[in-house]
Amino acid sequence: METIKTIAVIGATGAQGGGVVRALQERGEFKVRALTRNPDGAKGLAEEVVAADLTKPESLGRALEGVYGVFANTNSFGSSDTDEVAQGAAAVDAAKAAGVKHYIWSTLPNVEEISEGKFNVSHFSNKAKVNETVRNAGFRYFTFVEPPFYFQNLNSPIYPTPPGPDGTPTWSVPMRPDARGIHMGDITELGNVVAGAFEQPSTVGDGRYLSLSGDLMSWDDIVATLVSQGHDLAYSQATEDPWGIRDMFAYFEAHTYFGPDAEEKIANARAASTKPFTDFATWAKANMAVEGAKDQ
């Protein structure tokens, strides 16, 4: 009887990695090895919990011994000096040295390349710069997954900003309200895409891109959906840019979140996923419900 194969999940305690761990465990096709900088704080997360740190490449070799597949992602906002390109390359090198057969890299579009230098969105493009390293590493199978703008972002303390002049809580970011360019999704569902990809390497292991998207939205769409569910919200296009995100939203307006080949990449993800994706209205009703609001 063939021994069950092991998948190592780098960043297993994060939003993406946690979803991947849960999806793999639910399917039961693979053994899961959770890699984290703090294994003591993640006991019981997976069948194996192992210490590993992308900023310390020497920690990766032993952590990946005997592993069939790797899901890897880096945290753009881990610290001010995070070097995602170096971390991504370190993970690839360690996986190749360990004999990994299927490597899945969580990436994003290269904004500078798509916009021909007009927009600078480093937390997208730095991930994309690792793609060629993955492609040239010589893995038997390799797949790229792209996470969306998280639905969960809308529950963040920065959204919405303080009330407008009439007292209504108001979102305000530098993007046209009617520009339908934000590919959104429930980040916990990325795990279903990754689990499906590991289960069908001959189909998606040729460098295919799989992009999770439950909806393509504008800010008008977001607000209208939430207002219909009982929220008191508004949107006002910002003229200031306090978070330094103008280029990101300008890119969404011009090219959409996933870029010019979005439809093909989303179709690939839907075909690979072990479960259908959740749309925004359904997710919001379950996760942003207003107490006492009537179902629409």
C-alpha positions in Angstrom: 0.0 0.0 0.0 1.4 3.4 -1.0 2.4 5.7 1.8 0.3 8.8 1.9 2.1 11.8 0.5 3.0 14.9 2.6 2.2 18.5 1.7 4.2 21.2 3.5 2.4 24.5 4.0 4.7 27.5 4.4 2.9 30.2 6.4 0.4 27.7 7.9 -0.9 30.1 10.6 -1.8 32.9 8.1 -5.1 33.5 6.3 -4.0 31.7 3.1 -1.9 28.9 4.7 -4.6 28.2 7.3 -7.2 27.7 4.6 -4.9 25.4 2.8 -4.2 23.3 5.9 -8.0 23.0 6.6 -8.9 22.1 3.0 -6.2 19.4 2.8 -7.2 17.9 6.1 -10.9 17.9 5.1 -10.1 16.1 1.8 -7.8 13.5 3.5 -5.8 12.8 0.4 -2.5 14.1 1.9 -0.7 14.3 5.2 -0.1 17.9 6.2 3.0 19.4 7.6 2.5 22.9 8.9 5.6 25.2 8.7 5.6 28.1 11.1 8.1 30.3 12.9 6.3 29.5 16.2 5.5 25.8 16.4 4.7 25.9 20.1 1.9 28.3 19.4 0.5 26.1 16.6 0.3 22.7 18.3 -2.4 20.5 16.8 -2.8 22.6 13.7 -1.8 19.7 11.5 -0.4 16.2 11.6 3.0 17.7 11.8 4.0 21.2 13.0 7.6 22.1 12.2 9.7 25.2 12.8 10.7 27.1 9.7 11.5 30.7 8.9 11.8 32.2 5.4 14.2 34.8 6.7 16.5 31.9 7.8 16.9 29.6 4.7 18.9 27.1 6.7 15.7 26.2 8.6 13.9 25.1 5.5 15.9 22.1 4.5 15.1 19.8 7.4 11.5 21.1 7.4 10.9 19.9 3.8 12.6 16.5 4.1 10.4 13.8 2.6 7.8 16.2 1.3 5.9 15.6 -2.0 4.3 19.0 -2.4 4.8 22.6 -1.1 2.4 25.5 -0.8 4.3 28.7 -0.3 3.4 32.3 0.3 5.1 35.3 1.7 3.7 38.1 3.8 4.0 41.5 2.1 3.3 43.3 5.4 5.4 41.2 7.8 7.8 44.0 8.5 9.2 47.1 6.8 12.2 45.2 5.6 10.4 42.1 4.2 12.2 41.0 1.0 9.6 38.8 -0.7 11.8 38.1 -3.7 14.6 36.7 -1.6 12.2 34.8 0.7 10.4 33.3 -2.3 13.7 32.2 -3.9 14.9 30.7 -0.6 11.7 28.6 -0.4 12.1 27.4 -4.1 15.8 26.5 -3.6 15.0 24.5 -0.4 12.1 22.7 -2.0 14.1 21.7 -5.1 17.0 20.5 -2.9 14.5 18.4 -0.9 13.2 16.7 -4.0 9.7 18.2 -3.9 7.6 17.1 -6.9 4.7 19.7 -6.9 5.3 23.3 -6.0 2.4 25.8 -5.6 3.3 29.4 -5.3 0.9 32.1 -4.1 1.5 35.0 -6.4 -0.1 38.2 -7.8 0.1 40.0 -11.2 3.1 42.1 -12.1 1.6 45.5 -12.0 4.5 47.4 -13.4 4.7 45.0 -16.4 1.0 45.1 -17.1 0.8 48.9 -16.8 4.1 49.4 -18.6 5.6 51.2 -15.6 2.6 53.5 -15.0 1.7 52.1 -11.6 4.0 50.8 -8.8 2.4 48.2 -6.5 5.3 46.4 -5.0 3.3 43.9 -2.8 1.8 42.6 -6.1 4.9 42.7 -8.3 7.4 41.3 -5.8 5.4 38.1 -5.7 5.3 38.0 -9.5 9.1 38.4 -9.7 9.4 34.9 -8.0 7.3 33.2 -10.7 10.3 32.8 -13.1 12.4 31.3 -10.3 9.6 28.7 -9.7 9.3 28.1 -13.5 13.0 27.5 -14.0 13.6 25.4 -10.9 12.8 22.1 -12.6 9.9 20.9 -10.5 8.0 18.0 -12.0 4.8 20.0 -11.4 4.4 23.7 -10.5 1.2 25.8 -10.2 0.5 29.4 -9.5 -2.4 30.5 -7.4 -3.6 34.1 -7.0 -5.6 35.2 -4.0 -8.2 38.0 -4.4 -9.0 41.2 -2.6 -10.2 39.5 0.6 -13.9 39.9 1.5 -12.5 39.9 5.0 -10.8 43.2 4.3 -14.2 44.9 4.6 -14.3 43.9 8.3 -11.0 45.6 8.9 -10.7 48.6 11.3 -9.7 50.8 8.3 -13.0 50.2 6.6 -15.1 52.2 6.6 -13.5 55.5 7.6 -15.3 57.9 10.1 -18.7 59.2 9.3 -19.3 61.7 6.5 -20.9 65.1 7.0 -24.4 63.5 7.4 -23.2 61.0 10.0 -23.2 58.0 7.6 -20.1 55.7 7.9 -18.3 56.3 4.6 -15.7 54.3 2.8 -13.2 56.6 1.1 -10.4 55.3 -1.1 -8.8 56.8 -4.3 -10.9 54.8 -6.8 -13.9 55.7 -9.0 -17.1 54.4 -7.3 -18.4 52.8 -10.5 -15.2 51.1 -11.7 -15.8 47.4 -11.6 -12.3 46.3 -11.2 -11.9 44.5 -7.8 -11.8 40.8 -7.9 -13.0 39.8 -4.5 -13.3 36.5 -2.6 -13.4 34.6 0.7 -9.7 34.0 1.4 -10.5 30.8 3.3 -11.6 29.3 0.0 -8.1 29.5 -1.5 -7.4 26.2 0.3 -10.0 24.5 -1.9 -8.2 25.7 -5.0 -4.8 24.5 -3.7 -6.2 21.1 -2.5 -7.7 20.6 -5.9 -4.5 21.5 -7.6 -2.5 19.0 -5.6 -5.0 16.3 -6.4 -4.7 16.9 -10.2 -1.1 17.7 -11.0 -1.2 16.5 -14.5 -4.0 19.0 -15.3 -2.7 22.1 -13.5 0.9 21.4 -12.8 2.1 22.8 -16.1 2.6 26.4 -14.7 -1.1 27.1 -14.9 -2.5 30.2 -13.1 -5.5 29.7 -10.8 -7.2 32.9 -9.5 -9.8 32.8 -6.8 -12.7 35.3 -7.4 -16.2 35.1 -5.9 -17.2 38.4 -7.5 -15.9 41.3 -9.6 -17.1 44.4 -7.8 -17.1 48.2 -7.8 -17.4 50.3 -4.6 -20.9 51.1 -5.7 -21.6 47.4 -6.0 -20.2 46.8 -2.5 -22.1 49.6 -0.9 -25.4 48.7 -2.7 -25.1 45.1 -1.6 -24.5 46.0 2.0 -27.2 48.7 2.1 -29.7 46.1 0.8 -28.8 43.9 3.8 -29.5 46.7 6.3 -26.2 48.5 6.6 -26.0 52.3 6.8 -23.0 53.0 4.5 -21.8 55.3 1.8 -18.8 55.7 -0.5 -16.9 58.9 -1.4 -13.9 58.8 -3.7 -10.9 60.0 -1.8 -8.7 62.9 -3.0 -6.0 62.2 -0.3 -3.9 59.0 -0.2 -3.0 58.5 3.5 -2.2 54.8 3.1 -0.1 55.1 -0.1 -2.6 53.0 -2.1 -3.5 55.3 -5.0 -1.5 53.3 -7.5 -3.1 50.0 -6.4 -6.6 51.3 -6.9 -5.7 53.1 -10.1 -4.4 49.8 -11.4 -7.7 48.1 -10.5 -9.5 50.7 -12.5 -7.3 50.4 -15.5 -6.7 46.6 -15.6 -8.8 44.9 -12.9 -7.2 43.2 -9.9 -6.1 40.1 -11.8 -5.2 41.9 -15.0 -6.0 41.3 -18.7 -6.1 37.5 -18.5 -8.4 37.4 -15.5 -11.2 35.4 -17.0 -9.0 32.5 -18.1 -7.2 32.3 -14.7 -10.5 32.4 -12.8 -12.0 29.7 -15.0 -8.9 27.6 -14.2 -9.4 28.1 -10.5 -13.1 27.2 -10.6 -12.3 24.0 -12.5 -9.6 23.0 -10.0 -11.4 23.9 -6.8 -12.9 21.2 -4.7 -15.9 23.5 -3.9 -17.7 26.4 -5.6 -16.7 30.0 -4.7 -18.9 32.1 -2.5 -20.3 35.4 -3.9 -20.1 38.6 -2.0 -23.8 39.0 -1.1 -23.9 35.5 0.4 -20.6 36.0 2.3 -21.7 39.4 3.6 -25.0 38.1 4.9 -23.2 35.4 6.9 -20.2 37.5 8.0 -21.3 41.2 8.1 -24.9 40.7 9.2 -26.7 43.6 10.8 -28.5 42.6 14.0 -32.3 42.6 13.4 -31.9 43.1 9.6 -34.5 41.3 7.5 -33.4 38.9 4.7 -33.5 40.5 1.3 
